Amino acid sequence: MKNVIVTGGTGFIGGRLTQALRTRLGAGARVIAAGSNDVDLTDRTATFSWFARAAAGMDCDHLFHMAAVYKAGGWPVEHPATQFFSNMSINVNLLWAWMLFFPKAKLTSALSYCMYPPHDSPHPESELWGTEPEPYLYSYAMTKKALLIGHKACAQERSARCTSVVLPTVYGPGGGFEEDSHVMGALIGKFVRARRRKASVVEVWGDGTQEREFIFIDDAVEGIITAAERSDALVQNLGTGARTRSGRSRTR
């Protein structure tokens, strides 16, 4: 890799990935972080215009697709249509821009563990097909499955080079602490705000039996870069399969 574009490059994962790529690739490389303030990927005209300008100034050899519209907490339940239309638009526009402006570049995308069906045992990649995702995040999950199908279609018809990684719940520096942030940051925020209010109880969603797999942001970034450099697999899980159980908590 020498000339790289990172969509969602100013977000939680994309921002950390951009920093890591600039450090790893050195001064001779060019790493462009395309954040939401730079280009609206839901707008096809804006997307194509941005990529046309990028193509005029660099010979991109790798695209990292980290951009997505997503919030946690109750937001996915209240905004399934927003998630569907926004993320489908982002993914389709990005795939077309890739094929039009940088067809020789390799594409590496981040997918979500919510694509898998809800059961307690670890999920092999084969379970991505012929199964339904968990109902809570079905809209977002289906847009991620559609992105995976887009990878497969471009590889089949255009001989495009691509791979993708399925991420568990990511946590670490750069994550938000709002109610609709990723669960680790959201929980920290809940406890800090409760402490400041001197509240005696902190509400944690669920019945205490929910389990999640977590991955530290720098480990996620290292896995994404490693997949980009070494993998030709359509999709691979990134994680250990180890889960952590939630529970009801009180402040002291």
Helices and strands as residue ranges (DSSP letters): E 3-7, H 12-25, E 30-34, H 44-57, E 62-65, H 75-78, H 80-101, E 106-112, G 113-115, G 125-128, G 135-137, H 138-158, E 162-167, E 169-171, H 183-197, E 211-212, E 214-216, H 217-230, E 236-237, E 244-245
